[in-house]
Amino acid sequence: MSLPPRITKPTKGMGRWRSQKHRDFVRQHACCHCGSTAAIEVAHVRNGSGAGISQKPDDWRTVSLCKSCHQRQHNIGEVTFWRGTDLDALIDAFCKASPRAREIREVRNG
């Protein structure tokens, strides 16, 4: 008796919208949490994205955080870190102002 066909898993990150230009744009802004302008990183927002553990969401779901706030976000969790912030409005603002705004609209509208 032979084995049934192997089920191939999709490659990690496949299908995820990526844009270095959008990430560079996000990185040009002060920290969304504390206002710092030092050591700015691009933080992918998983909350509400449908991305699972160890999966990054699309690059349009990013905000600017300083290194310290980004680490704190990971340590205490997104829900706690962003409590009191309209995260969807913040992401939307970055998307609308992005040099890739048209592409982002197309991707989001499916």
C-alpha positions as protocol buffer text, in pm:
chain_id: "A"
residue {
  index: 1
  type: MET
  ca { x: 0 y: 0 z: 0 }
}
residue {
  index: 2
  type: SER
  ca { x: 134 y: 343 z: -90 }
}
residue {
  index: 3
  type: LEU
  ca { x: 96 y: 668 z: 95 }
}
residue {
  index: 4
  type: PRO
  ca { x: -169 y: 920 z: -10 }
}
residue {
  index: 5
  type: PRO
  ca { x: -47 y: 1232 z: -191 }
}
residue {
  index: 6
  type: ARG
  ca { x: 144 y: 1479 z: 24 }
}
residue {
  index: 7
  type: ILE
  ca { x: -36 y: 1804 z: 104 }
}
residue {
  index: 8
  type: THR
  ca { x: 183 y: 2100 z: 17 }
}
residue {
  index: 9
  type: LYS
  ca { x: 168 y: 2396 z: 248 }
}
residue {
  index: 10
  type: PRO
  ca { x: 178 y: 2747 z: 104 }
}
residue {
  index: 11
  type: THR
  ca { x: 515 y: 2913 z: 142 }
}
residue {
  index: 12
  type: LYS
  ca { x: 527 y: 3140 z: 444 }
}
residue {
  index: 13
  type: GLY
  ca { x: 455 y: 3499 z: 348 }
}
residue {
  index: 14
  type: MET
  ca { x: 314 y: 3413 z: 6 }
}
residue {
  index: 15
  type: GLY
  ca { x: 19 y: 3626 z: -87 }
}
residue {
  index: 16
  type: ARG
  ca { x: 118 y: 3896 z: 160 }
}
residue {
  index: 17
  type: TRP
  ca { x: 134 y: 4245 z: 10 }
}
residue {
  index: 18
  type: ARG
  ca { x: 486 y: 4381 z: 48 }
}
residue {
  index: 19
  type: SER
  ca { x: 620 y: 4726 z: -29 }
}
residue {
  index: 20
  type: GLN
  ca { x: 962 y: 4855 z: 70 }
}
residue {
  index: 21
  type: LYS
  ca { x: 853 y: 5202 z: -46 }
}
residue {
  index: 22
  type: HIS
  ca { x: 554 y: 5204 z: 193 }
}
residue {
  index: 23
  type: ARG
  ca { x: 767 y: 5073 z: 482 }
}
residue {
  index: 24
  type: ASP
  ca { x: 1026 y: 5346 z: 413 }
}
residue {
  index: 25
  type: PHE
  ca { x: 743 y: 5603 z: 416 }
}
residue {
  index: 26
  type: VAL
  ca { x: 614 y: 5477 z: 752 }
}
residue {
  index: 27
  type: ARG
  ca { x: 968 y: 5482 z: 895 }
}
residue {
  index: 28
  type: GLN
  ca { x: 993 y: 5856 z: 813 }
}
residue {
  index: 29
  type: HIS
  ca { x: 742 y: 5942 z: 1088 }
}
residue {
  index: 30
  type: ALA
  ca { x: 782 y: 5989 z: 1462 }
}
residue {
  index: 31
  type: CYS
  ca { x: 676 y: 5713 z: 1699 }
}
residue {
  index: 32
  type: CYS
  ca { x: 297 y: 5683 z: 1700 }
}
residue {
  index: 33
  type: HIS
  ca { x: 299 y: 5604 z: 2070 }
}
residue {
  index: 34
  type: CYS
  ca { x: 550 y: 5833 z: 2243 }
}
residue {
  index: 35
  type: GLY
  ca { x: 645 y: 6083 z: 1972 }
}
residue {
  index: 36
  type: SER
  ca { x: 1016 y: 5996 z: 1971 }
}
residue {
  index: 37
  type: THR
  ca { x: 1209 y: 6055 z: 1648 }
}
residue {
  index: 38
  type: ALA
  ca { x: 1499 y: 5822 z: 1736 }
}
residue {
  index: 39
  type: ALA
  ca { x: 1541 y: 5461 z: 1623 }
}
residue {
  index: 40
  type: ILE
  ca { x: 1211 y: 5444 z: 1433 }
}
residue {
  index: 41
  type: GLU
  ca { x: 1098 y: 5099 z: 1323 }
}
residue {
  index: 42
  type: VAL
  ca { x: 810 y: 4974 z: 1113 }
}
residue {
  index: 43
  type: ALA
  ca { x: 568 y: 4777 z: 1329 }
}
residue {
  index: 44
  type: HIS
  ca { x: 330 y: 4533 z: 1163 }
}
residue {
  index: 45
  type: VAL
  ca { x: -10 y: 4536 z: 1332 }
}
residue {
  index: 46
  type: ARG
  ca { x: -146 y: 4184 z: 1361 }
}
residue {
  index: 47
  type: ASN
  ca { x: -452 y: 4278 z: 1566 }
}
residue {
  index: 48
  type: GLY
  ca { x: -750 y: 4255 z: 1330 }
}
residue {
  index: 49
  type: SER
  ca { x: -542 y: 4134 z: 1035 }
}
residue {
  index: 50
  type: GLY
  ca { x: -628 y: 3766 z: 1039 }
}
residue {
  index: 51
  type: ALA
  ca { x: -256 y: 3681 z: 1048 }
}
residue {
  index: 52
  type: GLY
  ca { x: -172 y: 3400 z: 1285 }
}
residue {
  index: 53
  type: ILE
  ca { x: 112 y: 3354 z: 1529 }
}
residue {
  index: 54
  type: SER
  ca { x: 451 y: 3405 z: 1364 }
}
residue {
  index: 55
  type: GLN
  ca { x: 285 y: 3546 z: 1051 }
}
residue {
  index: 56
  type: LYS
  ca { x: 327 y: 3905 z: 943 }
}
residue {
  index: 57
  type: PRO
  ca { x: 27 y: 4083 z: 799 }
}
residue {
  index: 58
  type: ASP
  ca { x: 41 y: 4288 z: 479 }
}
residue {
  index: 59
  type: ASP
  ca { x: 285 y: 4579 z: 479 }
}
residue {
  index: 60
  type: TRP
  ca { x: -2 y: 4827 z: 456 }
}
residue {
  index: 61
  type: ARG
  ca { x: -89 y: 4726 z: 815 }
}
residue {
  index: 62
  type: THR
  ca { x: 215 y: 4906 z: 957 }
}
residue {
  index: 63
  type: VAL
  ca { x: 276 y: 5201 z: 1187 }
}
residue {
  index: 64
  type: SER
  ca { x: 588 y: 5380 z: 1309 }
}
residue {
  index: 65
  type: LEU
  ca { x: 721 y: 5294 z: 1653 }
}
residue {
  index: 66
  type: CYS
  ca { x: 1052 y: 5374 z: 1818 }
}
residue {
  index: 67
  type: LYS
  ca { x: 1263 y: 5073 z: 1912 }
}
residue {
  index: 68
  type: SER
  ca { x: 1162 y: 5097 z: 2278 }
}
residue {
  index: 69
  type: CYS
  ca { x: 786 y: 5119 z: 2211 }
}
residue {
  index: 70
  type: HIS
  ca { x: 806 y: 4842 z: 1950 }
}
residue {
  index: 71
  type: GLN
  ca { x: 972 y: 4611 z: 2202 }
}
residue {
  index: 72
  type: ARG
  ca { x: 715 y: 4707 z: 2468 }
}
residue {
  index: 73
  type: GLN
  ca { x: 433 y: 4634 z: 2221 }
}
residue {
  index: 74
  type: HIS
  ca { x: 569 y: 4282 z: 2174 }
}
residue {
  index: 75
  type: ASN
  ca { x: 627 y: 4231 z: 2546 }
}
residue {
  index: 76
  type: ILE
  ca { x: 279 y: 4332 z: 2669 }
}
residue {
  index: 77
  type: GLY
  ca { x: 79 y: 4243 z: 2358 }
}
residue {
  index: 78
  type: GLU
  ca { x: -87 y: 4459 z: 2095 }
}
residue {
  index: 79
  type: VAL
  ca { x: -429 y: 4477 z: 2259 }
}
residue {
  index: 80
  type: THR
  ca { x: -288 y: 4616 z: 2584 }
}
residue {
  index: 81
  type: PHE
  ca { x: -30 y: 4839 z: 2415 }
}
residue {
  index: 82
  type: TRP
  ca { x: -279 y: 5006 z: 2180 }
}
residue {
  index: 83
  type: ARG
  ca { x: -566 y: 5038 z: 2431 }
}
residue {
  index: 84
  type: GLY
  ca { x: -734 y: 5378 z: 2384 }
}
residue {
  index: 85
  type: THR
  ca { x: -590 y: 5429 z: 2034 }
}
residue {
  index: 86
  type: ASP
  ca { x: -801 y: 5410 z: 1718 }
}
residue {
  index: 87
  type: LEU
  ca { x: -553 y: 5181 z: 1547 }
}
residue {
  index: 88
  type: ASP
  ca { x: -763 y: 5137 z: 1232 }
}
residue {
  index: 89
  type: ALA
  ca { x: -776 y: 5516 z: 1183 }
}
residue {
  index: 90
  type: LEU
  ca { x: -398 y: 5537 z: 1234 }
}
residue {
  index: 91
  type: ILE
  ca { x: -334 y: 5263 z: 978 }
}
residue {
  index: 92
  type: ASP
  ca { x: -580 y: 5430 z: 737 }
}
residue {
  index: 93
  type: ALA
  ca { x: -397 y: 5764 z: 770 }
}
residue {
  index: 94
  type: PHE
  ca { x: -64 y: 5600 z: 678 }
}
residue {
  index: 95
  type: CYS
  ca { x: -230 y: 5418 z: 387 }
}
residue {
  index: 96
  type: LYS
  ca { x: -395 y: 5732 z: 245 }
}
residue {
  index: 97
  type: ALA
  ca { x: -74 y: 5936 z: 263 }
}
residue {
  index: 98
  type: SER
  ca { x: 153 y: 5659 z: 135 }
}
residue {
  index: 99
  type: PRO
  ca { x: 332 y: 5686 z: -200 }
}
residue {
  index: 100
  type: ARG
  ca { x: 169 y: 5346 z: -265 }
}
residue {
  index: 101
  type: ALA
  ca { x: -185 y: 5464 z: -170 }
}
residue {
  index: 102
  type: ARG
  ca { x: -340 y: 5356 z: -501 }
}
residue {
  index: 103
  type: GLU
  ca { x: -193 y: 5005 z: -476 }
}
residue {
  index: 104
  type: ILE
  ca { x: -302 y: 4977 z: -114 }
}
residue {
  index: 105
  type: ARG
  ca { x: -660 y: 5074 z: -204 }
}
residue {
  index: 106
  type: GLU
  ca { x: -663 y: 4806 z: -474 }
}
residue {
  index: 107
  type: VAL
  ca { x: -529 y: 4539 z: -238 }
}
residue {
  index: 108
  type: ARG
  ca { x: -765 y: 4632 z: 45 }
}
residue {
  index: 109
  type: ASN
  ca { x: -1069 y: 4639 z: -181 }
}
residue {
  index: 110
  type: GLY
  ca { x: -974 y: 4300 z: -316 }
}
